[in-house]
């Protein structure tokens, strides 16, 4: 007869690891947009001179946050196998997309975006952690 496997009495919380992987994906998107920006400026310089520099950099931040949100949703979906749980854990991060999109369209100083974004990030992390700790839906 085979031995029974002992089940652990705890369940490891992968929220921090999942968020770090999503952050890595988002930062890679941000860096990719920022590094290709000078090349785009060389090719499309005459048309691109209409836009101020802060719009390009906020657009890069917005693309990084959208990529972060996409990676977070996909990682949560892969781990929990539930679209509802994945959406509930990634939806609190949507205000960051709206904030950076708004800062791309109209000029909002970067220190305000960073301060408000940090407050949103803390709130979203707490919401994401509470979704992961709640009992899973059948």
N, C-alpha and C positions, 0 to 999 in steps of 0.2 A: 504494500500500500504506500502511496505517495504521501508526503508530508503536506499539511495545509500551509498555505502562505499566510503569514501574519499581516493583517491589514494595519496600516498606521492609524493611530488614533487622532491624527491631525491631517489637515489638508493644506498643502503649501500654497501661499498666496503669490501668484505670478504677476500681480499688477505692476509692481515696480519694474520687473524685467520686461514686461510687454511694453510699458511706456518708454523705457530706455531704447528698446529696439525701434519703436516708432519714431522716437526723437532722432535716432541715428539716420533713419530714412528721410525725415524732414530736413535735417541739417545737410544731408547730401544734396537734396534738391535745391536748397538755398544756395549752397556753395556752387553747384552747377550753373545756376542762373547768374550768380554774381561773376563767375569766371568767364562765361560766354558773353556777358554784357559788353566788354570792350571790343570784341570782334564784331558784334552786331552794330555797335556804334561806328566802326570803321566802314562797314558795308552800307549801312543805311543812315549815315551821318547827317545828310541834309534833311531828311524827313524826321529824324529823331531829335534834332536840336530844338524842336517845338516843346518838348517835354522837359521839365526840370529834373535834376538828378534825384531828388527825394522820391519822386514817383517810381523811378526804376528800382530803387532800393526797397521801398515798401512793397512793390510788386514782387520782388524776390522773397521778402519775408512772407507775403501772402501765399506764394507758391509753396514755400517750405511748410507752412502750417496746413495747407490743403493736403500736401503729401503726408505729413504727420498724421492727420485725421484719417486719411485713406489707409495708411499702414496700420494704424490702431484698430480700425474696424476689421480689416482683414486678419490681423493677428488674433483679435478677440473671437472672430468667427471661427478661425481654425482651432483655437483652444477650447472654446465652449460648445461649438457645434450648434449654436443657437443664434439666429439673426436678431432676435429680440434682445437677448442679452448683449450681443455685440453692439447693437444700436444704442441701448441704454447706457453702456459704458463709454461709448465714443461721442454721443450727442452733447454732453456737457462742454465739450471742447469747441463747439460751433461758434460761440460768441467771439473766440479769437480770430476765426476766419472773417467774421463780420467786421471786427475792429480793424484788422489790417487791410481789408478791402476798402473800408471807409477812409482809412489813412492813406490809401493809394489814390483815391479819387480826390479827396480834399486834403489840404495840408494840415496835419496834426503833428505837433512836435514829437520827436522820437521819445523824449523822456516821459511824455504823457502816455504814449503807446506802451512803453516798457512797464510803467507803473500799473496801469490798468490791466495790461496783459498778465502781469505777475499775480494780481489779485484774482483774475479769472482762472489762471492756471492752478492756484491753490484750491479754489472752490471746485474746479473740475476734477482735480486729483481726488479730493474727498468724495465727490459724487461717484467717480469711477471705482474707488475702493469700496464704497458702500454697496454698489451694484454687485461687485464680486463677492462680497460677504453675505449677501442676501441668499435665501434658499432658492435653488434653481427651479425654474418653471418646468412642469412635466412636458 
